[in-house]
Amino acid sequence: MGDQIKNLPILPVERALKVISGRWKAIILYRLYEGPKRLSELKRLFPSLSQKVLIQQLREMEEHGLVHREVFRRVPPRVDYSATPLGVSLEPVLLALCDWGRRHAVELEELDRLADCDVGQMTKASSPSEEASPASGEMVGEVTKS
């Protein structure tokens, strides 16, 4: 593997954060849980993401073993991206981070500014049933994936 693998931290938690860090990596990976996607499909899903950054994030995740890139040799060429088993193993971690982010927003009274944990839809969470109970710290609503 490349230089990025050589430069990963030795502390496991720091290593994990380094591998999944990046503005787009988690939500790109989350979309790949739905099944293989072409670059053009991913670009359509994230219109505010430049193609350069999308490719960079995909390459980093591929180098870290989270994403598989399959090239179909035909005219025109076709490339599919999919989550590897290692990438899929991060799903509960990403959902836990989403849950923690919601709890954090509740604590700071910013729940109205938060998007839903359904990363695919990125809809605004506005239903009172999705709010966390500040007293117990437990979620009342469900975290779903598309």
C-alpha positions in Angstrom: 0.0 0.0 0.0 1.0 3.6 -0.3 2.4 6.4 1.9 -0.9 6.9 3.6 -0.8 3.4 5.2 2.8 4.0 6.3 1.8 7.2 8.0 -1.1 5.9 10.0 -0.9 6.5 13.8 0.0 3.6 16.1 -2.9 4.3 18.6 -5.9 2.3 17.4 -8.4 5.1 18.1 -6.3 7.7 16.4 -5.8 5.3 13.5 -9.6 4.8 13.1 -10.3 8.5 13.2 -7.6 9.2 10.6 -9.0 6.5 8.3 -12.6 7.9 8.4 -11.7 11.6 8.8 -12.7 13.8 5.9 -15.8 15.9 5.2 -17.2 13.4 2.8 -15.8 9.9 3.6 -18.5 8.8 6.0 -21.4 9.8 3.8 -19.8 8.4 0.6 -19.3 5.1 2.5 -22.8 5.2 3.8 -24.2 5.5 0.3 -22.0 2.6 -0.9 -23.7 0.4 1.7 -26.7 0.5 -0.6 -24.7 -1.2 -3.3 -22.1 -0.5 -6.0 -22.1 3.0 -7.5 -20.5 4.6 -10.5 -18.6 7.8 -10.1 -21.4 9.7 -11.9 -24.0 8.3 -9.5 -22.0 9.4 -6.5 -21.5 12.8 -8.1 -25.2 13.2 -8.5 -25.8 12.2 -4.9 -23.5 15.0 -3.7 -23.9 18.0 -6.0 -21.9 20.3 -3.8 -18.9 17.9 -3.8 -16.4 18.6 -6.5 -15.3 15.6 -8.7 -11.7 16.2 -7.7 -12.5 15.8 -4.0 -14.8 12.9 -4.6 -12.1 11.0 -6.4 -9.5 11.9 -3.7 -11.8 10.6 -0.9 -12.6 7.4 -2.9 -8.9 6.8 -3.5 -8.0 7.3 0.2 -10.8 4.9 1.3 -9.6 2.4 -1.3 -6.0 2.6 0.0 -7.3 2.0 3.5 -9.3 -1.0 2.4 -12.8 0.5 2.9 -13.8 0.8 -0.8 -13.2 -1.5 -3.7 -12.8 -0.1 -7.2 -13.7 -2.3 -10.1 -12.8 -1.4 -13.6 -14.8 -2.9 -16.5 -12.7 -2.9 -19.6 -15.2 -1.9 -22.3 -15.9 1.1 -24.4 -16.7 3.5 -22.8 -14.8 2.3 -19.7 -16.9 1.7 -16.6 -15.8 1.9 -12.9 -17.9 0.8 -10.0 -17.1 1.6 -6.3 -18.4 -0.6 -3.5 -17.9 -1.0 0.2 -15.5 -3.8 1.2 -16.3 -6.0 4.2 -14.0 -3.9 6.2 -15.8 -0.8 5.1 -19.2 -2.4 5.9 -17.9 -3.2 9.4 -17.8 0.6 10.1 -21.6 0.9 9.7 -22.4 0.5 13.4 -19.6 3.0 14.2 -21.0 5.6 11.8 -24.5 5.1 13.2 -23.2 5.5 16.7 -21.4 8.7 15.7 -24.7 10.0 14.2 -26.5 9.1 17.5 -23.8 10.9 19.5 -24.0 14.0 17.2 -27.7 14.2 17.8 -27.2 13.9 21.6 -24.5 16.7 21.4 -27.0 18.9 19.5 -29.6 18.3 22.1 -27.2 19.2 24.9 -26.3 22.5 23.1 -30.0 23.1 22.2 -29.2 23.0 18.4 -31.4 20.1 17.4 -33.3 22.3 15.0 -30.1 22.8 13.0 -29.5 19.1 12.6 -30.1 16.9 9.6 -31.6 13.4 10.0 -29.3 10.4 10.5 -30.8 9.0 7.3 -27.7 10.1 5.4 -29.2 9.2 2.1 -32.1 11.6 2.5 -30.3 14.3 4.5 -33.7 15.6 5.6 -34.2 18.0 8.4 -35.1 16.3 11.7 -38.2 18.1 12.9 -40.3 15.5 14.4 -40.6 15.7 18.2 -40.4 11.9 18.4 -36.8 12.0 17.1 -35.6 14.2 19.9 -33.5 12.8 22.7 -34.7 13.0 26.3 -32.2 15.4 28.0 -32.9 13.8 31.3 -32.0 10.3 30.3 -29.7 11.0 27.4 -31.5 8.2 25.4 -32.8 8.5 21.9 -36.5 8.3 21.5 -36.5 8.0 17.7 -34.7 5.6 15.5 -31.6 6.1 13.4 -32.3 4.7 10.0 -30.4 4.2 6.8 -31.7 4.5 3.3 
